[in-house]
Amino acid sequence: MSTGDELCDACSKVDLYSLFTGPRYFPNSPDPVSRDDITTHVATLRGVVSNKACPLCRLVKHDLYAPDDVDPAYYHGQCDPDKIRCCLLAFRADYSEDPTYRNQDTRELMATRLEVRLVGRDTCSERDLSSTNIFSRGAGIRLLSPEFVVPIRPLLNGYRATSSERSLELLKQWIGTCENGHVDTCQFDSLNDLPLSLGLETIQVIDLRDRSVRAFDPRTIKYALLSYVWDEAGHEHRELFSTLQNKEGVGGEDLKTLPSHVPGIIEEAMMVCKRVLIPYLWVDLFCVHQADPDKKKSEIQAMGYIYRLSHITIVVGTSHGNGVHLAPTISKQEKQPLGSRQRIETIGTRQYITSLPSITDQIHVSAWSKRGWTYQEGQMARRIAFLGDFDLSFLCGAGHWRESLHSGTFGHDARRPGIDLHSQGYYALSSYTWLRQSEWSFDDYASIVLAYSQRKLTHESDRLDAISGCLNIISRSQGVHFLWGLPTIDFHYALLWSLGEYDRRREGFPSWSWSAWFALNQAHYVYPYDESSGSLNQSSNEQYTYQDQETKIIELHGALVGSGVEQAHQKNKCTQSLAQLSVSEASGILTIESEVVRFFFDIKADSSPPNYELAKKTGWGLVPCDFDSTEDQHAADWDQDKEYRLPRGRICLRNISGDVYPIHFPPGEHWPTFNLALPYTLRGSTLMWLLYQGIELVKIMEIQLQEGADGIEPLHHVLCLGIDRSNGHPDYVQRMGMAFVPKEAWEKAGPEKMTVKFR
């Protein structure tokens, strides 16, 4: 502490260092610790905010308020700061970080992170107590590495992010460690035996020696790849491709060179490459043939290999997305003003430092993590340099390291004798599991679709192109062909995606494909676990069919609706029978020969008042709570073009005999369960059509439980797609949701044999 600094009365009673050496919390630990046992109270909120002389108060204050650089009064203006106490909770350091260390002994080497929480005192009102929830905001307090760490807990202590110069020096070290020590996780030499798709034998890269754009076999050069968000960069990118300038090369060949002025984000990426000794850079803006549709198509189809064969992917992960943001130069003053990114304080003989937001948090808030094209760029990357809002992170198949958590030689030396520092990396690199597989796994496919379908695209026509890199590598390594984003293996199950779609089509895609709908996400509830359920066969040049009517016993993985099993995901052995169908790859027409039933659609009145605030917040109208379709079939006040949130809890279905079935989403207590998963929102015109015409369902498959987990209820369901005929076309329909219908209810609805064509 400097002259004049002194711990306040409350903080002087805290043995701060002992919190880093004592018990700490971590979920699922062999010997779990109660949070109450690791909670240490310090000063009141008023004391922390006002006491500028206490170094521990300064650390706590910085952790609470520095992330947003706001005035503390902004947050506690509605509660009495004298009635709110600050406390410290000891967590194992990787609690909020991403790496999960594979070796149990290594986990015990994790440092402790103190998380700052606010709790109400006994005299605190309920209102004050509720308002304290907003205060768990900071990334915590750690020991400053490497001088002041606990010797037996050397990993993931705090480190000071200082400058771009230091950031790039660390990045160079990390790349070297990965190159030399991660042969088993990050080299992927086997990719050299995989041909580039569609005959694309070379790719264009920027040669950093003279800023020229040259063609090379990507398997023979060391190049980096820049992954960033186009529409946030403030440039008309496609037009910039035309600014490449002609130049005569040394051997007389014609070369293209970069213009004198390129987007700053690319200039900085080139600087990063030079500093870490990577001679070439691939940037889509200048390395994809933007003006040649045929070449561009080939390059898009080969994206998976382009990403995978790159030496490292530089990810611009700032929250705004419009520039490479290396770690800022931090003041060298011992005491830093409120709002600086990290604060260091000396208490006793040791130094402590506030943490920066975790890599998980930084990725989640980044513009990069929300965009469509960047999904496969992260998935297919061999290594990632993630340039976030706060510091630099390095991710590879062995885990990741952060500039602000660098722990001396433990931070980057993965070959330290006796210590296994391999960890499971962030989900951006989850392809390290599925990319290695030579056999088809529906679970991997479902995970990719679920994550990718939530991403946004500037051009909706890119919906399948932007994921083609992942799908093409699966296709070539596992022998699975994809039709409009669905695999020919287990095609029937792939049709049964659900959850989150809107009543809005994306033009240019068939309605039965998840690519055709705007959506929150698309998920698969039930699918084969460890073997194929059946495959479409190519019956002609572009036609795929399935006609095998043999009943088969297959192990399924997923939530069997209404099963009564506490855990949603179970392996259950069921008989299955599949409908006959055929798909035209060129036109996208899906023909199904199967049973069809009709249910009539009722909306029952609700005594609850309309939630107008929610409607205003979401922009969706609500079906009036007092509307009862059994009494009023007109609903003249509905806007026919407006989207309304589907009133799931108020929907009932009637069959031709008048039997009524409440639907459950998610599954309710009634059994057998009828699960109708319609789009999340419906236009007024669609609601009216459903009320008048009812909904038709076409059977895709029938499953019956033969063997399942203890306590599972009997299961015999028909899995089907909804049919939308509201477009008035006599020959073709479009998809409307999906349903799991109990076999008994299906039979009572009077199924009829029918041929249905979706497009």
For each residue, the residues with C-beta under 8 A, 3 or more apart:
1: 5 6 55 345 346 347
2: 5 334 335 346
3:
4: 53
5: 1 2 53 54 55
6: 1 53 54
7: 11 12 54 55 56 347
8: 11 12 43 47 51 53 54 56 57
9: 12 13
10: 13 14 41 42 43 44 47
11: 7 8 14 42 43 54 56 57
12: 7 8 9
13: 9 10
14: 10 11 19 40 42 56 88
15: 18 19
16: 19 20 56 347 348 352
17: 20 21 348 350
18: 15 21 22
19: 14 15 16 22 40 88 90 112 114
20: 16 17 90 111 112 114 143 150 153
21: 17 18 112 150 153
22: 18 19 38 90
23: 33 37 38 90
24: 33 38 90 91 92 112
25: 29 32 33 35 38 89 90 91 92 95
26: 29 91 92 94 95
27: 32 95
28: 32
29: 25 26 32 33 92
30:
31:
32: 25 27 28 29
33: 23 24 25 29 37 38
34: 37 38
35: 25 38 39 89
36: 39
37: 23 33 34
38: 22 23 24 25 33 34 35 89 90 91
39: 35 36 87 88 89 117
40: 14 19 87 88 89 90
41: 10 85 86 87 119
42: 10 11 14 48 56 57 60 85 86 87 88
43: 8 10 11 47 48 51 54 57 60 85 86
44: 10 47 48 81 82 83 84 85 86 121
45: 48 49 76 81 82 84 85 86 118 135
46: 49 50 81 82 84
47: 8 10 43 44 50 51 57
48: 42 43 44 45 51 57 60 61 64 86
49: 45 46 61 72 76 81
50: 46 47
51: 8 43 47 48 54 57
52: 57 58
53: 4 5 6 8
54: 5 6 7 8 11 43 51 57 58
55: 1 5 7 58 59 345 346 347
56: 7 8 11 14 16 42 59 60 345 347
57: 8 11 42 43 47 48 51 52 54 60 61
58: 52 54 55 61 62 335 343 345
59: 55 56 62 63 141 343 345 352 354
60: 42 43 48 56 57 63 64 86 88 116 141
61: 48 49 57 58 64 65 72 338
62: 58 59 65 66 138 338 340 343 354
63: 59 60 66 116 137 138 139 140 141 354 355
64: 48 60 61 72 86 116 118 135 137 138
65: 61 62 68 69 70 71 72 75 137 338
66: 62 63 69 138 338 339 340 341 343 354
67: 137 138 139 357
68: 65 137
69: 65 66 338 339
70: 65 74 75
71: 65 74
72: 49 61 64 65 75 76
73: 76 77
74: 70 71 77
75: 65 70 72 134 135
76: 45 49 72 73 79 81 84 131 135
77: 73 74
78: 127 131
79: 76 83 84 124 127 128 131 132
80: 83 84 124 128
81: 44 45 46 49 76 84
82: 44 45 46
83: 44 79 80 120 121 123 124 125 128
84: 44 45 46 76 79 80 81 118 119 120 121 124 128 132 135
85: 41 42 43 44 45 118 119 120 121
86: 41 42 43 44 45 48 60 64 116 117 118
87: 39 40 41 42 116 117 118 119
88: 14 19 39 40 42 60 114 115 116 117 141
89: 25 35 38 39 40 114 115 117
90: 19 20 22 23 24 25 38 40 112 113 114
91: 24 25 26 38 95 96 112 113 114 115 140
92: 24 25 26 29 95 107 110 112 113
93: 97 110 111 112 113 142 155 156 157 405
94: 26 97 98 99 100 101 107 110 156
95: 25 26 27 91 92 113
96: 91 113 139 140 358 360 361
97: 93 94 156 358 359 360 402 405
98: 94 358 359 360 400 425 426
99: 94 399 400 423 424 425
100: 94 423 424
101: 94 106 107 110 399 420 421 422 423
102: 106 420 422 423 424
103: 106 107 420 422
104: 107 108
105: 108 109 420
106: 101 102 103 109 110 155 419 420 421
107: 92 94 101 103 104 110
108: 104 105 153
109: 105 106 152 153 154 155 410 419
110: 92 93 94 101 106 107 153 155 156
111: 20 93 142 143 149 150 153 154 155 156 157 407
112: 19 20 21 24 90 91 92 93 142 143 150 153
113: 90 91 92 93 95 96 140 141 142 156 355
114: 19 20 88 89 90 91 140 141 142
115: 88 89 91 136 138 140
116: 60 63 64 86 87 88 135 136 138 140 141
117: 39 86 87 88 89 135 136
118: 45 64 84 85 86 87 132 135 136
119: 41 84 85 87 132
120: 83 84 85 124 125 128 129 132
121: 44 83 84 85 124
122:
123: 83
124: 79 80 83 84 120 121 128 129 132
125: 83 120 128 129
126: 129 130
127: 78 79 130 131
128: 79 80 83 84 120 124 125 131 132
129: 120 124 125 126 132
130: 126 127 133
131: 76 78 79 127 128 134
132: 79 84 118 119 120 124 128 129 135
133: 130 136
134: 75 131 137
135: 45 64 75 76 84 116 117 118 132
136: 115 116 117 118 133
137: 63 64 65 67 68 134
138: 62 63 64 66 67 115 116 354 355
139: 63 67 96 354 355 356 357 358 361
140: 63 91 96 113 114 115 116 354 355
141: 59 60 63 88 113 114 116 158 352 353 354 355
142: 93 111 112 113 114 145 156 157 158 352 353 354 355
143: 20 111 112 148 149 150 157 158 350 351 352 353
144: 147 148 157 158 159 160 344 350 351 352 353
145: 142 148 149 154 157 158 159 405 406 407 408 411
146: 149 154 157 407 408
147: 144 351
148: 143 144 145 350 351 352
149: 111 143 145 146 153 154 157 407 408
150: 20 21 111 112 143 153 154
151: 154
152: 109
153: 20 21 108 109 110 111 112 149 150 157
154: 109 111 145 146 149 150 151 157 407 408 410
155: 93 106 109 110 111 407 410 421
156: 93 94 97 110 111 113 142 405 407
157: 93 111 142 143 144 145 146 149 153 154 405 407
158: 141 142 143 144 145 342 352 353 354 355 404 405
159: 144 145 353 403 404 405 406 407 411
160: 144 330 342 344 353 404
161: 166 167 327 328 330 341 342 356 390 391 392 403 404
162: 166 327 329 330
163: 166 167 327 328 329 330
164: 167 168 326 327 329
165: 168 169
166: 161 162 163 169 170 327 403
167: 161 163 164 170 171 326 327 391 392 403
168: 164 165 171 172 272 275 276 326
169: 165 166 172 173
170: 166 167 173 174 392 394 401 403 406 412
171: 167 168 174 175 272 275 276 385 392 394
172: 168 169 175 176 275 276 277
173: 169 170 176 177 412
174: 170 171 177 178 394 401 412
175: 171 172 178 179 276 311 312 383 394
176: 172 173 179 180
177: 173 174 180 181 182 412 413 414 415
178: 174 175 181 182 186 383 394 396 398 414
179: 175 176 182
180: 176 177 415
181: 177 178 398 414 415
182: 177 178 179 185 186 187 396 397 398 414
183: 186 187
184: 187
185: 182 396 397 398 422 432
186: 178 182 183 382 383 396 397 398
187: 182 183 184
188: 191 308 382 435
189: 192
190: 193 194
191: 188 194 219 305 308 309
192: 189 219
193: 190
194: 190 191 305 473 476 477
195:
196: 199 200 201 218 302 305
197: 200 298 301 302 304 305 472 476
198: 297 298 301 302
199: 196 298
200: 196 197 203 298 299 301 302
201: 196 217
202: 215 216 217 218
203: 200 215 216 218 282 287 299 302 306
204: 213 214 215 282 286 287 288 289
205: 213 214 216 218 221 223 280 281 282 287
206: 211 212 213 258 270 280 281 282 283 286 287
207: 210 211 212 213 214 279 280
208: 211 270 273 274 279 280 281
209: 212 279
210: 207 257
211: 206 207 208 257 258 270
212: 206 207 209 247 249 255 256 257 258
213: 204 205 206 207 244 255 256 257 258 286 287
214: 204 205 207 255
215: 202 203 204
216: 202 203 205 220 221 223 280
217: 201 202 220 221
218: 196 202 203 205 221 223 305 306 309 310
219: 191 192 309
220: 216 217
221: 205 216 217 218 279 280
222: 278 279 280 311
223: 205 216 218 278 279 280 281 282 310 311
224: 269 272 273 278 280 281 282 310 311 312 313 314
225: 281 282 283 306 307 310 312 313 314 377 381
226: 265 266 269 281 282 283 284 313 314 316
227: 313 314 315 316 368 374 377 378 381
228: 232 233 265 315 316 321 368 374
229: 232 233 316 321 322 367 368 371 374
230: 233 237 285 373 458
231: 458
232: 228 229 320 321 322 367
233: 228 229 230 237 263 265 321 322 323
234: 263 322
235: 240 263
236: 239 240
237: 230 233 240 241 263 285
238: 241 290
239: 236 242 243
240: 235 236 237 243 259 262 263 285 286
241: 237 238 244 285 286 288 290 291
242: 239 290 291
243: 239 240 259
244: 213 241 256 257 258 259 286
245: 256 257 258 259
246: 254 255 256 257
247: 212 254 255 256 257
248: 252 253 254 255
249: 212 252 253 254 255
250:
251:
252: 248 249
253: 248 249
254: 246 247 248 249
255: 212 213 214 246 247 248 249
256: 212 213 244 245 246 247 286
257: 210 211 212 213 244 245 246 247
258: 206 211 212 213 244 245 262 286
259: 240 243 244 245 262
260:
261:
262: 240 258 259 266 267 286
263: 233 234 235 237 240 266 267 285
264: 267 268 323 324
265: 226 228 233 268 269 316 322 323 324
266: 226 262 263 269 270 283 285 286
267: 262 263 264 270 271
268: 264 265 271 272 323 324 326
269: 224 226 265 266 272 273 281 283 314 324
270: 206 208 211 266 267 273 274 281
271: 267 268 274 275
272: 168 171 224 268 269 275 276 314 324 385
273: 208 224 269 270 276 278 279 280 281 314
274: 208 270 271 277 278
275: 168 171 172 271 272
276: 168 171 172 175 272 273 312
277: 172 274
278: 222 223 224 273 274 281 311 312
279: 207 208 209 221 222 223 273
280: 205 206 207 208 216 221 222 223 224 273
281: 205 206 208 223 224 225 226 269 270 273 278
282: 203 204 205 206 223 224 225 226 287 306 310
283: 206 225 226 266 269 286 287
284: 226 287 288
285: 230 237 240 241 263 266 288 290
286: 204 206 213 240 241 244 256 258 262 266 283
287: 203 204 205 206 213 282 283 284
288: 204 241 284 285 296 299 300
289: 204 292 295 296 299
290: 238 241 242 285 296
291: 241 242
292: 289 295 296
293: 296 297
294: 297 298
295: 289 292 298 299
296: 288 289 290 292 293 299 300
297: 198 293 294 300 301
298: 197 198 199 200 294 295 301 302
299: 200 203 288 289 295 296 302 303 306
300: 288 296 297 303 465 468
301: 197 198 200 297 298 468 472
302: 196 197 198 200 203 298 299 305 306 469 472
303: 299 300 306 307 376 380 468 469 472
304: 197 307 308 376 380 468 469 470 472 473
305: 191 194 196 197 218 302 308 309 469 473
306: 203 218 225 282 299 302 303 309 310 469
307: 225 303 304 310 313 376 377 379 380 381 469
308: 188 191 304 305 380 381 382 435 473
309: 191 218 219 305 306 382
310: 218 223 224 225 282 306 307 313 381 382
311: 175 222 223 224 278 382 383
312: 175 224 225 276 278 381 382 383 384 385
313: 224 225 226 227 307 310 377 378 381 382 383 384 385
314: 224 225 226 227 269 272 273 324 384 385 387
315: 227 228 368 374 377 378 381 384 385 386 387 428
316: 226 227 228 229 265 321 323 324 325 368 387
317: 362 363 366 368 369 386 387 388 389
318: 321 322 323 325 366 367 368 387 388 389
319: 365 366 367 389
320: 232 323 367
321: 228 229 232 233 316 318 366 367 368
322: 229 232 233 234 265 318 367
323: 233 264 265 268 316 318 320
324: 264 265 268 269 272 314 316 387
325: 316 318 387 388 389
326: 164 167 168 268 387 392
327: 161 162 163 164 166 167 390 391 392 403 404
328: 161 163 341
329: 162 163 164
330: 160 161 162 163 336 340 341 342
331: 336 340
332:
333: 336
334: 2 344 346
335: 2 58 343 345
336: 330 331 333 340 342 343 344
337: 340
338: 61 62 65 66 69
339: 66 69
340: 62 66 330 331 336 337 343
341: 66 161 328 330 356 390
342: 158 160 161 330 336 353 354 355 356 404
343: 58 59 62 66 335 336 340 353 354
344: 144 160 334 336 351 352 353
345: 1 55 56 58 59 335 351 352 353
346: 1 2 55 334 350 351 352
347: 1 7 16 55 56 350 351 352
348: 16 17
349:
350: 17 143 144 148 346 347
351: 143 144 147 148 344 345 346 347
352: 16 59 141 142 143 144 148 158 344 345 346 347
353: 141 142 143 144 158 159 160 342 343 344 345
354: 59 62 63 66 138 139 140 141 142 158 342 343
355: 63 113 138 139 140 141 142 158 342 404 405
356: 139 161 341 342 390 391 402 404
357: 67 139 361 362 389 390
358: 96 97 98 139 361 362
359: 97 98 362 363 386 388 393 395 400 402 426
360: 96 97 98 363 364 426
361: 96 139 357 358 364 365
362: 317 357 358 359 365 366 386 388 389 390 393
363: 317 359 360 366 368 369 386 388 426 428
364: 360 361 369
365: 319 361 362 369 389
366: 317 318 319 321 362 363 369 370 388 389
367: 229 232 318 319 320 321 322 370 371
368: 227 228 229 315 316 317 318 321 363 371 374 378
369: 317 363 364 365 366 374
370: 366 367 455 456
371: 229 367 368 374 375 455 456 457
372: 375 452 455 456 457 462 463 466 467
373: 230 376 377 457 462 466
374: 227 228 229 315 368 369 371 377 378 455
375: 371 372 378 379 451 452 455 466 467
376: 303 304 307 373 379 380 452 466 467 468 469 470
377: 225 227 307 313 315 373 374 380 381
378: 227 313 315 368 374 375 381 384 428 429
379: 307 375 376 428 429 430 431 448 469 470
380: 303 304 307 308 376 377 431 435 469 470 473
381: 225 227 307 308 310 312 313 315 377 378 384 395 428 429
382: 186 188 308 309 310 311 312 313 396 397
383: 175 178 186 311 312 313 394 395 396
384: 312 313 314 315 378 381 393 394 395 396 428 429
385: 171 272 312 313 314 315 392 393 394
386: 315 317 359 362 363 392 393 394 395
387: 314 315 316 317 318 324 325 326 392
388: 317 318 325 359 362 363 366 391 392 393
389: 317 318 319 325 357 362 365 366
390: 161 327 341 356 357 362 404
391: 161 167 327 356 388 402 403 404
392: 161 167 170 171 326 327 385 386 387 388 402 403
393: 359 362 384 385 386 388 400 401 402 403
394: 170 171 174 175 178 383 384 385 386 400 401 402
395: 359 381 383 384 386 399 400 425 426 428 429
396: 178 182 185 186 382 383 384 399 400 425 429
397: 182 185 186 382 425 429 432
398: 178 181 182 185 186 414 421 422 423 425
399: 99 101 395 396 421 422 423 424 425
400: 98 99 359 393 394 395 396 423 425 426
401: 170 174 393 394 405 406 411 412
402: 97 356 359 391 392 393 394 405 406
403: 159 161 166 167 170 327 391 392 393 406
404: 158 159 160 161 327 342 355 356 390 391
405: 93 97 145 156 157 158 159 355 401 402 411
406: 145 159 170 401 402 403 411 412
407: 111 145 146 149 154 155 156 157 159 410 411
408: 145 146 149 154 411
409: 412 413 416
410: 109 154 155 407 413 416 419 421
411: 145 159 401 405 406 407 408
412: 170 173 174 177 401 406 409
413: 177 409 410 416 421
414: 177 178 181 182 398 421 422
415: 177 180 181
416: 409 410 413 419 421
417:
418:
419: 106 109 410 416
420: 101 102 103 105 106
421: 101 106 155 398 399 410 413 414 416
422: 101 102 103 185 398 399 414
423: 99 100 101 102 398 399 400
424: 99 100 102 399
425: 98 99 395 396 397 398 399 400 428 429 432
426: 98 359 360 363 395 400 429
427: 430 451
428: 315 363 378 379 381 384 395 425
429: 378 379 381 384 395 396 397 425 426 432
430: 379 427 433 434 447
431: 379 380 434 435 470
432: 185 397 425 429 435 436
433: 430 436 437 444
434: 430 431 437 441 444 447 448 474
435: 188 308 380 431 432 473 477
436: 432 433
437: 433 434 441 444 477 478
438: 477 478
439: 478
440: 474 478 479 480 487 489 490 532
441: 434 437 444 445
442: 445 446 487 489 490 493 494 524 527 528 557
443: 446 447 527 529 557
444: 433 434 437 441 447 448 474
445: 441 442 448 449 474 487 494
446: 442 443 449 450 523 524 527
447: 430 434 443 444 450 451
448: 379 434 444 445 451 452 467 470
449: 445 446 452 453 485 497 514 522 524
450: 446 447 453 454 521 522 523 524
451: 375 427 447 448 454 455 521
452: 372 375 376 448 449 455 466 467 470
453: 449 450 500 514 519 521 522
454: 450 451 519 520 521
455: 370 371 372 374 375 451 452 466
456: 370 371 372
457: 371 372 373 460 462 463 466
458: 230 231 462
459: 462
460: 457 463 506 507
461: 465 507 508
462: 372 373 457 458 459 465 466
463: 372 457 460 466 467 506 509 515
464: 467 468 484 485 509 515
465: 300 461 462 468
466: 372 373 375 376 452 455 457 462 463
467: 372 375 376 448 452 463 464 470 471 485
468: 300 301 303 304 376 464 465 471 472
469: 302 303 304 305 306 307 376 379 380 472 473
470: 304 376 379 380 431 448 452 467 473 474
471: 467 468 474 475 482 485
472: 197 301 302 303 304 468 469 475 476
473: 194 304 305 308 380 435 469 470 476 477
474: 434 440 444 445 470 471 477 478 480 482
475: 471 472 478 479 480 481 482
476: 194 197 472 473 479
477: 194 435 437 438 473 474
478: 437 438 439 440 474 475
479: 440 475 476
480: 440 474 475 487 488 489
481: 475 487 488 538 544
482: 471 474 475 485 486 487 488
483: 486 487 488 491 536 544 583 585
484: 464 509 510 512 513 515 585 588
485: 449 464 467 471 482 513 514 515
486: 482 483 491 494 495 512 513 514
487: 440 442 445 480 481 482 483 490 491 494
488: 480 481 482 483 491 535 536 544
489: 440 442 480 532 534 535 536
490: 440 442 487 493 494 527 528 532 533 534 535
491: 483 486 487 488 494 495 534 535 536 544 546 581 583
492: 495 496 533 534 546 578 579 581 700 701
493: 442 490 496 524 526 527 528 533 701
494: 442 445 486 487 490 491 497 524 527
495: 486 491 492 512 700 721 738
496: 492 493 524 525 526 700 719 721 738
497: 449 494 514 522 523 524 738
498: 501 522 523 524 525 677 737 738
499: 520 521 522 523 677 680
500: 453 519 520 521 522 523 680
501: 498 514 517 518 519 520 522 679 680 737
502: 517 518 519 643 679 680 681
503: 643 679 681 682 683 686
504: 517 518 643
505: 509 511 516 517 734
506: 460 463 509 515 516 517 518
507: 460 461
508: 461
509: 463 464 484 505 506 513 515 516 588
510: 484 513 516 588 589 590 758 759
511: 505 516 517 724 734 735 758 759
512: 484 486 495 516 590 721 735 758
513: 484 485 486 509 510 516 588
514: 449 453 485 486 497 501 517 519 522
515: 463 464 484 485 506 509
516: 505 506 509 510 511 512 513 735
517: 501 502 504 505 506 511 514 522 679
518: 501 502 504 506
519: 453 454 500 501 502 514 522 680
520: 454 499 500 501 680
521: 450 451 453 454 499 500
522: 449 450 453 497 498 499 500 501 514 517 519
523: 446 450 497 498 499 500
524: 442 446 449 450 493 494 496 497 498 527 558
525: 496 498 558 559 561 740
526: 493 496 556 557 558 559 560 703 719
527: 442 443 446 490 493 494 524 556 557 558
528: 442 490 493 531 532 533 554 555 556 557
529: 443 555 556 557 571
530: 555
531: 528 554 555
532: 440 489 490 528 535
533: 490 492 493 528 552 554 576 578
534: 489 490 491 492 546 548 552 578
535: 488 489 490 491 532 546
536: 483 488 489 491 544 545 546 581 583
537: 544 545 546
538: 481 541 543 544
539: 543 544 545 582
540: 543
541: 538
542: 584 585 586
543: 538 539 540 582 583 584 585
544: 481 483 488 491 536 537 538 539 582 583 585
545: 536 537 539 580 581 582 583
546: 491 492 534 535 536 537 578 580 581 582
547: 580
548: 534 578
549: 577 578 580
550:
551: 575 576 577
552: 533 534 575 576 577
553: 573 574 575 576 706
554: 528 531 533 573 574 575 576
555: 528 529 530 531 571 572 573 574
556: 526 527 528 529 560 571 572 573 574 703
557: 442 443 526 527 528 529 569 570 571
558: 524 525 526 527 569 570
559: 525 526 563 568 569 570 667
560: 526 556 563 565 570 572 705 708 712 715
561: 525 664 667 673 675 717 740
562: 664 667 668 670 671 672 673 675 713
563: 559 560 570 667 708 712 713 715
564: 671 711 712 713
565: 560 568 570 708 709 711 712
566:
567: 570 709
568: 559 565
569: 557 558 559
570: 557 558 559 560 563 565 567 708 709 712
571: 529 555 556 557 709
572: 555 556 560 705 707 708 709 712 715
573: 553 554 555 556 705 706 707 708
574: 553 554 555 556 703 704 705 706 715
575: 551 552 553 554 703 704 706
576: 533 551 552 553 554 701 702 703
577: 549 551 552 701 702
578: 492 533 534 546 548 549 700 701
579: 492 592 593 594 698 699 700 701
580: 545 546 547 549 592 593 594
581: 491 492 536 545 546 590 591 592 593 594
582: 539 543 544 545 546 590 591
583: 483 491 536 543 544 545 588 589 590 591
584: 542 543 587 588 589
585: 483 484 542 543 544 588
586: 542
587: 584 759
588: 484 509 510 513 583 584 585 759
589: 510 583 584 732 757 758 759
590: 510 512 581 582 583 757 758 759
591: 581 582 583 755 756 757 758
592: 579 580 581 698 700 721 755 756 757 758
593: 579 580 581 753 754 755
594: 579 580 581 698 699 700 753 754 756
595: 698 699 718 746 751 752 753 754
596: 696 697 698 699 723 751 752 753 754 756
597: 655 696 697 741 746 749 750 751 752
598: 656 694 695 696 697 749
599: 653 654 655 661 694 695 697 749
600: 653 654 655 694
601: 629 651 653 690 691 694 695
602: 629 630 651 652 653 654 660 691
603: 623 627 628 629 647 650 651 687 691
604: 628 629 630 650 651 652
605: 625 626 627 628 650
606: 625 626 647 649 650
607: 625
608: 625
609: 625
610: 615 622 624 625
611: 614 615 622
612: 615 616 622
613: 616 617
614: 611 617 618 622
615: 610 611 612 618 619 620 621 622 645
616: 612 613 619
617: 613 614
618: 614 615 645
619: 615 616
620: 615 643 644 645 681
621: 615 639 642 643 644 645
622: 610 611 612 614 615 625 644 645 647
623: 603 627 638 644 645 646 647 650 687
624: 610 627 637
625: 605 606 607 608 609 610 622
626: 605 606
627: 603 605 623 624 632 635
628: 603 604 605 631 632
629: 601 602 603 604 632 633 635 691
630: 602 604
631: 628
632: 627 628 629 635
633: 629 691 692
634:
635: 627 629 632 638 684 687 688 691
636:
637: 624
638: 623 635 642 644 684 687 688
639: 621 642 684
640: 683 684 685 688
641: 683 684 685
642: 621 638 639 683 684
643: 502 503 504 620 621 681 682 683
644: 620 621 622 623 638 681 682 683 684 687
645: 615 618 620 621 622 623 680 681
646: 623 651 678 679 680 681 682
647: 603 606 622 623 650 651
648: 651 663 665
649: 606
650: 603 604 605 606 623 647
651: 601 602 603 604 646 647 648 662 663 676
652: 602 604 660 661 662 663
653: 599 600 601 602 660 661 663 674 676 695
654: 599 600 602 658 659 660 661
655: 597 599 600 658 659 661 745 748 749 750
656: 598 749 750
657: 748
658: 654 655
659: 654 655 745 748
660: 602 652 653 654
661: 599 652 653 654 655 674 745
662: 651 652 668 670 674
663: 648 651 652 653 674 675 676
664: 561 562 667 668 670 673 674 675
665: 648 675 676 677
666:
667: 559 561 562 563 664 673 675
668: 562 662 664 673
669:
670: 562 662 664 673
671: 562 564 713
672: 562 713 716 717 742 744 745
673: 561 562 664 667 668 670 740 742
674: 653 661 662 663 664 739 740 741 742 745
675: 561 562 663 664 665 667 739 740
676: 651 653 663 665 695 722 737 739
677: 498 499 665 737 738 739
678: 646 682 722 736 737
679: 501 502 503 517 646 682 736 737
680: 499 500 501 502 519 520 645 646
681: 502 503 620 643 644 645 646
682: 503 643 644 646 678 679 686 687 690
683: 503 640 641 642 643 644 686 687
684: 635 638 639 640 641 642 644 687 688
685: 640 641 688 689 726
686: 503 682 683 689 690 724 726
687: 603 623 635 638 644 682 683 684 690 691
688: 635 638 640 684 685 691 692
689: 685 686 692 693 726
690: 601 682 686 687 693 694 695
691: 601 602 603 629 633 635 687 688
692: 633 688 689
693: 689 690 725 726
694: 598 599 600 601 690
695: 598 599 601 653 676 690 722 723 736
696: 596 597 598 722 723 725
697: 596 597 598 599 720 721 722 723 739 741
698: 579 592 594 595 596 720 721 723 754 756
699: 579 594 595 596 702 718 719 720 746 751
700: 492 495 496 578 579 592 594 719 720 721
701: 492 493 576 577 578 579 718 719
702: 576 577 699 716 717 718 719 743
703: 526 556 574 575 576 715 716 717 719
704: 574 575 715 716 717 743
705: 560 572 573 574 708 712 714 715 716
706: 553 573 574 575
707: 572 573
708: 560 563 565 570 572 573 705 712 715
709: 565 567 570 571 572 712
710:
711: 564 565
712: 560 563 564 565 570 572 705 708 709 715
713: 562 563 564 671 672
714: 705
715: 560 563 572 574 703 704 705 708 712
716: 672 702 703 704 705 742 743 744
717: 561 672 702 703 704 740 741 742 743
718: 595 699 701 702 740 741 742 743 746
719: 496 526 699 700 701 702 703 738 739 740 741
720: 697 698 699 700 738 739 741
721: 495 496 512 592 697 698 700 735 736 737 738 739 758
722: 676 678 695 696 697 735 736 737 738 739
723: 596 695 696 697 698 733 735 736 756
724: 511 686 727 733 734 735 736
725: 693 696 728 729 733
726: 685 686 689 693
727: 724 732 733 734
728: 725
729: 725 732 733
730:
731: 757
732: 589 727 729 757 758 759
733: 723 724 725 727 729 756 757 758 759
734: 505 511 724 727 758 759
735: 511 512 516 721 722 723 724 758
736: 678 679 695 721 722 723 724
737: 498 501 676 677 678 679 721 722
738: 495 496 497 498 677 719 720 721 722
739: 674 675 676 677 697 719 720 721 722
740: 525 561 673 674 675 717 718 719
741: 597 674 697 717 718 719 720 745 746 749
742: 672 673 674 716 717 718 745 746
743: 702 704 716 717 718 746 747
744: 672 716 747 748
745: 655 659 661 672 674 741 742 748 749
746: 595 597 699 718 741 742 743 749 751
747: 743 744 751
748: 655 657 659 744 745
749: 597 598 599 655 656 741 745 746
750: 597 655 656
751: 595 596 597 699 746 747
752: 595 596 597
753: 593 594 595 596
754: 593 594 595 596 698
755: 591 592 593
756: 591 592 594 596 698 723 733
757: 589 590 591 592 731 732 733
758: 510 511 512 589 590 591 592 721 732 733 734 735
759: 510 511 587 588 589 590 732 733 734
